[in-house]
């Protein structure tokens, strides 16, 4: 990408300006939410509106996520394909973050599930585990949680991607607690 052709998103410009004000002491640092708070407020809240769904069991099995057992890091938390561009050397540039603190496995799981919803996520699962150094058994619960949230959202809104997300969930839920495909 040539320097003159790059047009940052309005969100990125806002974050940069806010960071400049914080550095100069002219603005209080904005709050950075913990992933656990977002999980409770959004994902579990969304499923509560769909009580009786077949996904409730999956969510209960993943309720331990972000319990603080692993180190928290600053997450991007919005790794859709359109938020990742590459420079001339094929280095990724991450745009439009929703910064929060949480388990690093969350960002990888988001990428696995949403980066290319039309393709089988299992190859991305292998890449994420290898590159991120995170065992498959730690990635899969996050992937399943994100799939369920996506299914609930797509069902609520009548989105045509609901059946595809169901396929993605089936692919990822086929891994056992040790990370092996069942």
Secondary structure, 3 states (H helix, E strand, C coil): CCHHHCCCCHHHHHHHHHHHHHHCCCCCCCCCEEHHHHHHHHHHHHHHCCCCCCCHHHHHHCCCCCCCCCCEEEECCCCCHHHEEECCCCCEEECCCCCEEEEHHHHHHHHHHHCCCCCCCHHHHHHHHHHHCCCHHHHHHHHHHHHHHHHHHHHHHCCCCHHHHHHHHHHHHCECCCCCEC
